[in-house]
């Protein structure tokens, strides 16, 4: 095969990947998800202002040969808080420990991968990196936050935004004497910035809602 033909094929593949990425990025579900993440990010910023918490939003961390996308990594004297945000509406039902939950919008129903299990993978990933960096004594907590006020939450999973505010302001995150600046810098250096790896992560259906 001629070099010119190979280059044309490679260029065509690059264009195809760009188009798929563009369509995925601007899909309705993705737009709602990004809107929810911005809302929760704003709330976290206000809640942690007095304690000077540090936040990494949409952080891609290495997970073996893949990546792990975490909506919000919050660093404070309490350690690390791993926040998974969902922007879904409708009704969410099912058991907290089950692999899938029932998500209904009007007459349409589909299975939703349990966001608490999704966030457990994120928490385990963060814990792994902390141990690897010599920060094994840093506490790691995790929460799932549903940002849409219209969601009817029948499953005992996660919390609505007002509940999250109460959670953050209560004694659920006691002072553990951690240095948020050091933790923030450590994870900021770990972040995956390669656009190719981040692109292929978007095909993980567990992260689509």
Secondary structure as UniProt FT lines:
FT   HELIX           3..25
FT   HELIX           28..47
FT   TURN            48..52
FT   STRAND          54..63
FT   TURN            64..65
FT   STRAND          66..76
FT   TURN            77..78
FT   STRAND          79..86
FT   STRAND          91..93
FT   TURN            96..97
FT   STRAND          100..105
FT   TURN            106..107
FT   STRAND          108..113
FT   HELIX           115..132
FT   TURN            133..134
FT   TURN            136..137
FT   STRAND          140..146
FT   TURN            149..150
FT   STRAND          152..153
FT   STRAND          159..160
FT   HELIX           161..169
FT   TURN            170..172
FT   HELIX           180..190
FT   HELIX           195..201
FT   TURN            202..203
FT   HELIX           205..207
//
